[in-house]
Amino acid sequence: MNAFFDLIRGIGFRRGPRRLLGGIGGGIAARTGLNVWLVRALLVASFLLPVLGVGAYVLAWALLPWQDTSIPLQRALDGLARGARRS
């Protein structure tokens, strides 16, 4: 499973330091060079799509690394594994 998360880190995308909610818009803006507010507006507009907009945002939130390269889903899975070993 670590190879999967290392592959995601290798893409070079990080959540933006200019976070408003989860940092997804800031990360996209930083990676593409677009204005952060334009990207945020496009993300909000994508939420009008029934499942796709919110689902893609949640998936991005779970999989995209923070500035320190930690990935929320990986941390959650590691925490579950540690809890299972203690039981």
PDB file as gemmi writes it, atoms N, CA and C in Angstrom:
CRYST1    1.000    1.000    1.000  90.00  90.00  90.00 P 1                      
ATOM      1  N   MET A   1       0.813  -1.194   0.000  1.00  0.00           N  
ATOM      2  CA  MET A   1       0.000   0.000   0.000  1.00  0.00           C  
ATOM      3  C   MET A   1       0.861   1.266   0.000  1.00  0.00           C  
ATOM      4  N   ASN A   2       2.042   1.201   0.624  1.00  0.00           N  
ATOM      5  CA  ASN A   2       2.915   2.368   0.652  1.00  0.00           C  
ATOM      6  C   ASN A   2       3.363   2.764  -0.746  1.00  0.00           C  
ATOM      7  N   ALA A   3       3.509   1.792  -1.644  1.00  0.00           N  
ATOM      8  CA  ALA A   3       3.913   2.108  -3.018  1.00  0.00           C  
ATOM      9  C   ALA A   3       2.864   2.988  -3.699  1.00  0.00           C  
ATOM     10  N   PHE A   4       1.591   2.726  -3.410  1.00  0.00           N  
ATOM     11  CA  PHE A   4       0.494   3.537  -3.972  1.00  0.00           C  
ATOM     12  C   PHE A   4       0.609   4.982  -3.490  1.00  0.00           C  
ATOM     13  N   PHE A   5       0.818   5.165  -2.198  1.00  0.00           N  
ATOM     14  CA  PHE A   5       0.920   6.519  -1.647  1.00  0.00           C  
ATOM     15  C   PHE A   5       2.200   7.210  -2.117  1.00  0.00           C  
ATOM     16  N   ASP A   6       3.272   6.459  -2.302  1.00  0.00           N  
ATOM     17  CA  ASP A   6       4.505   7.037  -2.843  1.00  0.00           C  
ATOM     18  C   ASP A   6       4.299   7.491  -4.283  1.00  0.00           C  
ATOM     19  N   LEU A   7       3.506   6.744  -5.037  1.00  0.00           N  
ATOM     20  CA  LEU A   7       3.180   7.128  -6.407  1.00  0.00           C  
ATOM     21  C   LEU A   7       2.415   8.449  -6.417  1.00  0.00           C  
ATOM     22  N   ILE A   8       1.468   8.598  -5.501  1.00  0.00           N  
ATOM     23  CA  ILE A   8       0.707   9.856  -5.414  1.00  0.00           C  
ATOM     24  C   ILE A   8       1.635  11.013  -5.064  1.00  0.00           C  
ATOM     25  N   ARG A   9       2.547  10.782  -4.122  1.00  0.00           N  
ATOM     26  CA  ARG A   9       3.502  11.838  -3.761  1.00  0.00           C  
ATOM     27  C   ARG A   9       4.390  12.205  -4.946  1.00  0.00           C  
ATOM     28  N   GLY A  10       4.710  11.224  -5.787  1.00  0.00           N  
ATOM     29  CA  GLY A  10       5.586  11.451  -6.935  1.00  0.00           C  
ATOM     30  C   GLY A  10       4.980  12.346  -7.998  1.00  0.00           C  
ATOM     31  N   ILE A  11       3.676  12.503  -7.995  1.00  0.00           N  
ATOM     32  CA  ILE A  11       3.022  13.380  -8.969  1.00  0.00           C  
ATOM     33  C   ILE A  11       3.460  14.821  -8.760  1.00  0.00           C  
ATOM     34  N   GLY A  12       3.797  15.159  -7.521  1.00  0.00           N  
ATOM     35  CA  GLY A  12       4.273  16.503  -7.239  1.00  0.00           C  
ATOM     36  C   GLY A  12       3.192  17.486  -6.863  1.00  0.00           C  
ATOM     37  N   PHE A  13       1.971  17.031  -6.765  1.00  0.00           N  
ATOM     38  CA  PHE A  13       0.860  17.899  -6.383  1.00  0.00           C  
ATOM     39  C   PHE A  13       0.775  17.952  -4.864  1.00  0.00           C  
ATOM     40  N   ARG A  14       0.662  19.138  -4.313  1.00  0.00           N  
ATOM     41  CA  ARG A  14       0.499  19.315  -2.872  1.00  0.00           C  
ATOM     42  C   ARG A  14      -0.686  20.232  -2.633  1.00  0.00           C  
ATOM     43  N   ARG A  15      -1.339  20.040  -1.511  1.00  0.00           N  
ATOM     44  CA  ARG A  15      -2.392  20.979  -1.147  1.00  0.00           C  
ATOM     45  C   ARG A  15      -1.755  22.329  -0.922  1.00  0.00           C  
ATOM     46  N   GLY A  16      -2.424  23.353  -1.395  1.00  0.00           N  
ATOM     47  CA  GLY A  16      -1.843  24.679  -1.349  1.00  0.00           C  
ATOM     48  C   GLY A  16      -1.668  25.242   0.046  1.00  0.00           C  
ATOM     49  N   PRO A  17      -0.645  26.048   0.195  1.00  0.00           N  
ATOM     50  CA  PRO A  17      -0.447  26.700   1.488  1.00  0.00           C  
ATOM     51  C   PRO A  17      -1.519  27.752   1.750  1.00  0.00           C  
ATOM     52  N   ARG A  18      -2.181  28.218   0.688  1.00  0.00           N  
ATOM     53  CA  ARG A  18      -3.247  29.211   0.828  1.00  0.00           C  
ATOM     54  C   ARG A  18      -4.579  28.479   0.936  1.00  0.00           C  
ATOM     55  N   ARG A  19      -4.762  27.766   2.046  1.00  0.00           N  
ATOM     56  CA  ARG A  19      -5.941  26.926   2.224  1.00  0.00           C  
ATOM     57  C   ARG A  19      -7.128  27.755   2.680  1.00  0.00           C  
ATOM     58  N   LEU A  20      -8.286  27.389   2.166  1.00  0.00           N  
ATOM     59  CA  LEU A  20      -9.529  27.960   2.646  1.00  0.00           C  
ATOM     60  C   LEU A  20     -10.303  26.871   3.364  1.00  0.00           C  
ATOM     61  N   LEU A  21     -10.428  25.720   2.743  1.00  0.00           N  
ATOM     62  CA  LEU A  21     -11.086  24.575   3.360  1.00  0.00           C  
ATOM     63  C   LEU A  21     -10.097  23.428   3.465  1.00  0.00           C  
ATOM     64  N   GLY A  22      -9.981  22.643   2.427  1.00  0.00           N  
ATOM     65  CA  GLY A  22      -9.059  21.515   2.466  1.00  0.00           C  
ATOM     66  C   GLY A  22      -7.757  21.746   1.735  1.00  0.00           C  
ATOM     67  N   GLY A  23      -7.616  22.888   1.089  1.00  0.00           N  
ATOM     68  CA  GLY A  23      -6.394  23.201   0.375  1.00  0.00           C  
ATOM     69  C   GLY A  23      -6.352  22.683  -1.048  1.00  0.00           C  
ATOM     70  N   ILE A  24      -7.435  22.060  -1.497  1.00  0.00           N  
ATOM     71  CA  ILE A  24      -7.452  21.491  -2.844  1.00  0.00           C  
ATOM     72  C   ILE A  24      -7.376  22.597  -3.894  1.00  0.00           C  
ATOM     73  N   GLY A  25      -8.199  23.625  -3.760  1.00  0.00           N  
ATOM     74  CA  GLY A  25      -8.185  24.737  -4.714  1.00  0.00           C  
ATOM     75  C   GLY A  25      -6.840  25.443  -4.743  1.00  0.00           C  
ATOM     76  N   GLY A  26      -6.265  25.668  -3.574  1.00  0.00           N  
ATOM     77  CA  GLY A  26      -4.956  26.310  -3.499  1.00  0.00           C  
ATOM     78  C   GLY A  26      -3.875  25.467  -4.148  1.00  0.00           C  
ATOM     79  N   GLY A  27      -3.958  24.163  -3.977  1.00  0.00           N  
ATOM     80  CA  GLY A  27      -2.979  23.267  -4.597  1.00  0.00           C  
ATOM     81  C   GLY A  27      -3.099  23.239  -6.105  1.00  0.00           C  
ATOM     82  N   ILE A  28      -4.321  23.200  -6.590  1.00  0.00           N  
ATOM     83  CA  ILE A  28      -4.538  23.214  -8.039  1.00  0.00           C  
ATOM     84  C   ILE A  28      -4.043  24.535  -8.616  1.00  0.00           C  
ATOM     85  N   ALA A  29      -4.347  25.637  -7.938  1.00  0.00           N  
ATOM     86  CA  ALA A  29      -3.914  26.954  -8.410  1.00  0.00           C  
ATOM     87  C   ALA A  29      -2.391  27.048  -8.430  1.00  0.00           C  
ATOM     88  N   ALA A  30      -1.751  26.553  -7.383  1.00  0.00           N  
ATOM     89  CA  ALA A  30      -0.289  26.609  -7.333  1.00  0.00           C  
ATOM     90  C   ALA A  30       0.337  25.748  -8.422  1.00  0.00           C  
ATOM     91  N   ARG A  31      -0.236  24.597  -8.677  1.00  0.00           N  
ATOM     92  CA  ARG A  31       0.325  23.671  -9.669  1.00  0.00           C  
ATOM     93  C   ARG A  31       0.130  24.175 -11.095  1.00  0.00           C  
ATOM     94  N   THR A  32      -1.033  24.811 -11.352  1.00  0.00           N  
ATOM     95  CA  THR A  32      -1.350  25.234 -12.715  1.00  0.00           C  
ATOM     96  C   THR A  32      -1.012  26.692 -12.996  1.00  0.00           C  
ATOM     97  N   GLY A  33      -0.772  27.481 -11.943  1.00  0.00           N  
ATOM     98  CA  GLY A  33      -0.480  28.892 -12.133  1.00  0.00           C  
ATOM     99  C   GLY A  33      -1.719  29.753 -12.307  1.00  0.00           C  
ATOM    100  N   LEU A  34      -2.896  29.179 -12.052  1.00  0.00           N  
ATOM    101  CA  LEU A  34      -4.144  29.935 -12.162  1.00  0.00           C  
ATOM    102  C   LEU A  34      -4.395  30.719 -10.886  1.00  0.00           C  
ATOM    103  N   ASN A  35      -5.283  31.696 -10.987  1.00  0.00           N  
ATOM    104  CA  ASN A  35      -5.692  32.469  -9.821  1.00  0.00           C  
ATOM    105  C   ASN A  35      -6.439  31.556  -8.855  1.00  0.00           C  
ATOM    106  N   VAL A  36      -6.093  31.630  -7.574  1.00  0.00           N  
ATOM    107  CA  VAL A  36      -6.673  30.730  -6.580  1.00  0.00           C  
ATOM    108  C   VAL A  36      -8.185  30.919  -6.467  1.00  0.00           C  
ATOM    109  N   TRP A  37      -8.669  32.151  -6.592  1.00  0.00           N  
ATOM    110  CA  TRP A  37     -10.116  32.375  -6.477  1.00  0.00           C  
ATOM    111  C   TRP A  37     -10.870  31.843  -7.693  1.00  0.00           C  
ATOM    112  N   LEU A  38     -10.251  31.870  -8.858  1.00  0.00           N  
ATOM    113  CA  LEU A  38     -10.867  31.276 -10.045  1.00  0.00           C  
ATOM    114  C   LEU A  38     -11.009  29.768  -9.862  1.00  0.00           C  
ATOM    115  N   VAL A  39      -9.965  29.139  -9.375  1.00  0.00           N  
ATOM    116  CA  VAL A  39     -10.009  27.689  -9.149  1.00  0.00           C  
ATOM    117  C   VAL A  39     -11.072  27.350  -8.103  1.00  0.00           C  
ATOM    118  N   ARG A  40     -11.133  28.135  -7.042  1.00  0.00           N  
ATOM    119  CA  ARG A  40     -12.154  27.890  -6.011  1.00  0.00           C  
ATOM    120  C   ARG A  40     -13.558  28.038  -6.574  1.00  0.00           C  
ATOM    121  N   ALA A  41     -13.759  29.048  -7.424  1.00  0.00           N  
ATOM    122  CA  ALA A  41     -15.075  29.237  -8.048  1.00  0.00           C  
ATOM    123  C   ALA A  41     -15.428  28.046  -8.934  1.00  0.00           C  
ATOM    124  N   LEU A  42     -14.452  27.531  -9.673  1.00  0.00           N  
ATOM    125  CA  LEU A  42     -14.700  26.361 -10.521  1.00  0.00           C  
ATOM    126  C   LEU A  42     -15.011  25.125  -9.677  1.00  0.00           C  
ATOM    127  N   LEU A  43     -14.345  24.991  -8.541  1.00  0.00           N  
ATOM    128  CA  LEU A  43     -14.642  23.867  -7.647  1.00  0.00           C  
ATOM    129  C   LEU A  43     -16.057  23.962  -7.096  1.00  0.00           C  
ATOM    130  N   VAL A  44     -16.459  25.150  -6.686  1.00  0.00           N  
ATOM    131  CA  VAL A  44     -17.823  25.334  -6.178  1.00  0.00           C  
ATOM    132  C   VAL A  44     -18.827  25.037  -7.284  1.00  0.00           C  
ATOM    133  N   ALA A  45     -18.542  25.479  -8.503  1.00  0.00           N  
ATOM    134  CA  ALA A  45     -19.428  25.195  -9.635  1.00  0.00           C  
ATOM    135  C   ALA A  45     -19.507  23.695  -9.904  1.00  0.00           C  
ATOM    136  N   SER A  46     -18.403  22.973  -9.670  1.00  0.00           N  
ATOM    137  CA  SER A  46     -18.423  21.521  -9.910  1.00  0.00           C  
ATOM    138  C   SER A  46     -19.339  20.806  -8.919  1.00  0.00           C  
ATOM    139  N   PHE A  47     -19.599  21.439  -7.782  1.00  0.00           N  
ATOM    140  CA  PHE A  47     -20.502  20.827  -6.807  1.00  0.00           C  
ATOM    141  C   PHE A  47     -21.945  20.775  -7.316  1.00  0.00           C  
ATOM    142  N   LEU A  48     -22.247  21.517  -8.375  1.00  0.00           N  
ATOM    143  CA  LEU A  48     -23.578  21.456  -8.967  1.00  0.00           C  
ATOM    144  C   LEU A  48     -23.797  20.139  -9.709  1.00  0.00           C  
ATOM    145  N   LEU A  49     -22.727  19.471 -10.073  1.00  0.00           N  
ATOM    146  CA  LEU A  49     -22.838  18.151 -10.687  1.00  0.00           C  
ATOM    147  C   LEU A  49     -23.178  17.168  -9.576  1.00  0.00           C  
ATOM    148  N   PRO A  50     -24.207  16.355  -9.742  1.00  0.00           N  
ATOM    149  CA  PRO A  50     -24.747  15.558  -8.634  1.00  0.00           C  
ATOM    150  C   PRO A  50     -23.716  14.874  -7.740  1.00  0.00           C  
ATOM    151  N   VAL A  51     -23.037  13.880  -8.201  1.00  0.00           N  
ATOM    152  CA  VAL A  51     -22.116  13.137  -7.345  1.00  0.00           C  
ATOM    153  C   VAL A  51     -20.675  13.455  -7.710  1.00  0.00           C  
ATOM    154  N   LEU A  52     -20.452  13.771  -8.939  1.00  0.00           N  
ATOM    155  CA  LEU A  52     -19.099  13.944  -9.447  1.00  0.00           C  
ATOM    156  C   LEU A  52     -18.323  15.039  -8.723  1.00  0.00           C  
ATOM    157  N   GLY A  53     -18.904  16.202  -8.567  1.00  0.00           N  
ATOM    158  CA  GLY A  53     -18.185  17.322  -7.958  1.00  0.00           C  
ATOM    159  C   GLY A  53     -17.786  17.059  -6.516  1.00  0.00           C  
ATOM    160  N   VAL A  54     -18.755  16.707  -5.686  1.00  0.00           N  
ATOM    161  CA  VAL A  54     -18.475  16.460  -4.266  1.00  0.00           C  
ATOM    162  C   VAL A  54     -17.626  15.203  -4.110  1.00  0.00           C  
ATOM    163  N   GLY A  55     -17.937  14.169  -4.870  1.00  0.00           N  
ATOM    164  CA  GLY A  55     -17.185  12.914  -4.783  1.00  0.00           C  
ATOM    165  C   GLY A  55     -15.722  13.107  -5.156  1.00  0.00           C  
ATOM    166  N   ALA A  56     -15.469  13.857  -6.219  1.00  0.00           N  
ATOM    167  CA  ALA A  56     -14.095  14.109  -6.643  1.00  0.00           C  
ATOM    168  C   ALA A  56     -13.356  14.939  -5.599  1.00  0.00           C  
ATOM    169  N   TYR A  57     -14.044  15.902  -4.988  1.00  0.00           N  
ATOM    170  CA  TYR A  57     -13.403  16.731  -3.968  1.00  0.00           C  
ATOM    171  C   TYR A  57     -13.041  15.896  -2.746  1.00  0.00           C  
ATOM    172  N   VAL A  58     -13.955  15.044  -2.305  1.00  0.00           N  
ATOM    173  CA  VAL A  58     -13.692  14.189  -1.136  1.00  0.00           C  
ATOM    174  C   VAL A  58     -12.541  13.233  -1.436  1.00  0.00           C  
ATOM    175  N   LEU A  59     -12.540  12.661  -2.628  1.00  0.00           N  
ATOM    176  CA  LEU A  59     -11.455  11.767  -3.023  1.00  0.00           C  
ATOM    177  C   LEU A  59     -10.115  12.519  -3.050  1.00  0.00           C  
ATOM    178  N   ALA A  60     -10.117  13.717  -3.612  1.00  0.00           N  
ATOM    179  CA  ALA A  60      -8.896  14.518  -3.636  1.00  0.00           C  
ATOM    180  C   ALA A  60      -8.462  14.864  -2.215  1.00  0.00           C  
ATOM    181  N   TRP A  61      -9.412  15.195  -1.359  1.00  0.00           N  
ATOM    182  CA  TRP A  61      -9.077  15.534   0.031  1.00  0.00           C  
ATOM    183  C   TRP A  61      -8.415  14.349   0.732  1.00  0.00           C  
ATOM    184  N   ALA A  62      -8.899  13.144   0.467  1.00  0.00           N  
ATOM    185  CA  ALA A  62      -8.365  11.953   1.132  1.00  0.00           C  
ATOM    186  C   ALA A  62      -7.007  11.527   0.574  1.00  0.00           C  
ATOM    187  N   LEU A  63      -6.762  11.793  -0.696  1.00  0.00           N  
ATOM    188  CA  LEU A  63      -5.557  11.258  -1.342  1.00  0.00           C  
ATOM    189  C   LEU A  63      -4.421  12.241  -1.571  1.00  0.00           C  
ATOM    190  N   LEU A  64      -4.714  13.515  -1.647  1.00  0.00           N  
ATOM    191  CA  LEU A  64      -3.652  14.461  -1.986  1.00  0.00           C  
ATOM    192  C   LEU A  64      -2.855  14.858  -0.753  1.00  0.00           C  
ATOM    193  N   PRO A  65      -1.529  14.890  -0.890  1.00  0.00           N  
ATOM    194  CA  PRO A  65      -0.673  15.171   0.266  1.00  0.00           C  
ATOM    195  C   PRO A  65      -0.697  16.631   0.694  1.00  0.00           C  
ATOM    196  N   TRP A  66      -0.458  16.821   1.989  1.00  0.00           N  
ATOM    197  CA  TRP A  66      -0.271  18.158   2.544  1.00  0.00           C  
ATOM    198  C   TRP A  66       1.104  18.650   2.131  1.00  0.00           C  
ATOM    199  N   GLN A  67       1.459  19.841   2.528  1.00  0.00           N  
ATOM    200  CA  GLN A  67       2.771  20.405   2.209  1.00  0.00           C  
ATOM    201  C   GLN A  67       3.901  19.561   2.792  1.00  0.00           C  
ATOM    202  N   ASP A  68       3.641  18.885   3.924  1.00  0.00           N  
ATOM    203  CA  ASP A  68       4.682  18.041   4.545  1.00  0.00           C  
ATOM    204  C   ASP A  68       4.693  16.626   3.962  1.00  0.00           C  
ATOM    205  N   THR A  69       3.976  16.387   2.887  1.00  0.00           N  
ATOM    206  CA  THR A  69       3.843  15.134   2.132  1.00  0.00           C  
ATOM    207  C   THR A  69       3.040  14.054   2.849  1.00  0.00           C  
ATOM    208  N   SER A  70       2.421  14.350   3.993  1.00  0.00           N  
ATOM    209  CA  SER A  70       1.568  13.353   4.642  1.00  0.00           C  
ATOM    210  C   SER A  70       0.221  13.311   3.922  1.00  0.00           C  
ATOM    211  N   ILE A  71      -0.325  12.100   3.775  1.00  0.00           N  
ATOM    212  CA  ILE A  71      -1.581  11.883   3.074  1.00  0.00           C  
ATOM    213  C   ILE A  71      -2.628  11.461   4.106  1.00  0.00           C  
ATOM    214  N   PRO A  72      -3.787  12.167   4.171  1.00  0.00           N  
ATOM    215  CA  PRO A  72      -4.789  11.858   5.187  1.00  0.00           C  
ATOM    216  C   PRO A  72      -5.255  10.400   5.185  1.00  0.00           C  
ATOM    217  N   LEU A  73      -5.505   9.820   4.029  1.00  0.00           N  
ATOM    218  CA  LEU A  73      -5.967   8.432   3.978  1.00  0.00           C  
ATOM    219  C   LEU A  73      -4.902   7.479   4.501  1.00  0.00           C  
ATOM    220  N   GLN A  74      -3.657   7.726   4.183  1.00  0.00           N  
ATOM    221  CA  GLN A  74      -2.577   6.876   4.673  1.00  0.00           C  
ATOM    222  C   GLN A  74      -2.461   6.975   6.197  1.00  0.00           C  
ATOM    223  N   ARG A  75      -2.570   8.178   6.734  1.00  0.00           N  
ATOM    224  CA  ARG A  75      -2.522   8.340   8.194  1.00  0.00           C  
ATOM    225  C   ARG A  75      -3.687   7.615   8.855  1.00  0.00           C  
ATOM    226  N   ALA A  76      -4.875   7.695   8.253  1.00  0.00           N  
ATOM    227  CA  ALA A  76      -6.043   7.012   8.824  1.00  0.00           C  
ATOM    228  C   ALA A  76      -5.858   5.498   8.786  1.00  0.00           C  
ATOM    229  N   LEU A  77      -5.357   4.974   7.684  1.00  0.00           N  
ATOM    230  CA  LEU A  77      -5.137   3.531   7.579  1.00  0.00           C  
ATOM    231  C   LEU A  77      -4.049   3.063   8.537  1.00  0.00           C  
ATOM    232  N   ASP A  78      -3.001   3.863   8.699  1.00  0.00           N  
ATOM    233  CA  ASP A  78      -1.952   3.526   9.661  1.00  0.00           C  
ATOM    234  C   ASP A  78      -2.505   3.510  11.078  1.00  0.00           C  
ATOM    235  N   GLY A  79      -3.371   4.454  11.402  1.00  0.00           N  
ATOM    236  CA  GLY A  79      -3.993   4.496  12.726  1.00  0.00           C  
ATOM    237  C   GLY A  79      -4.873   3.290  12.973  1.00  0.00           C  
ATOM    238  N   LEU A  80      -5.623   2.865  11.956  1.00  0.00           N  
ATOM    239  CA  LEU A  80      -6.455   1.663  12.094  1.00  0.00           C  
ATOM    240  C   LEU A  80      -5.597   0.427  12.293  1.00  0.00           C  
ATOM    241  N   ALA A  81      -4.491   0.345  11.562  1.00  0.00           N  
ATOM    242  CA  ALA A  81      -3.605  -0.807  11.681  1.00  0.00           C  
ATOM    243  C   ALA A  81      -2.979  -0.866  13.074  1.00  0.00           C  
ATOM    244  N   ARG A  82      -2.576   0.296  13.597  1.00  0.00           N  
ATOM    245  CA  ARG A  82      -2.008   0.322  14.950  1.00  0.00           C  
ATOM    246  C   ARG A  82      -3.057  -0.083  15.990  1.00  0.00           C  
ATOM    247  N   GLY A  83      -4.292   0.381  15.808  1.00  0.00           N  
ATOM    248  CA  GLY A  83      -5.369   0.027  16.730  1.00  0.00           C  
ATOM    249  C   GLY A  83      -5.689  -1.450  16.684  1.00  0.00           C  
ATOM    250  N   ALA A  84      -5.619  -2.043  15.498  1.00  0.00           N  
ATOM    251  CA  ALA A  84      -5.894  -3.485  15.365  1.00  0.00           C  
ATOM    252  C   ALA A  84      -4.794  -4.317  16.011  1.00  0.00           C  
ATOM    253  N   ARG A  85      -3.542  -3.838  15.934  1.00  0.00           N  
ATOM    254  CA  ARG A  85      -2.439  -4.571  16.555  1.00  0.00           C  
ATOM    255  C   ARG A  85      -2.513  -4.536  18.077  1.00  0.00           C  
ATOM    256  N   ARG A  86      -3.068  -3.470  18.628  1.00  0.00           N  
ATOM    257  CA  ARG A  86      -3.172  -3.363  20.095  1.00  0.00           C  
ATOM    258  C   ARG A  86      -4.258  -4.261  20.657  1.00  0.00           C  
ATOM    259  N   SER A  87      -5.253  -4.570  19.836  1.00  0.00           N  
ATOM    260  CA  SER A  87      -6.380  -5.394  20.324  1.00  0.00           C  
ATOM    261  C   SER A  87      -6.033  -6.844  20.459  1.00  0.00           C  
TER     262      SER A  87                                                      
END                                                                             
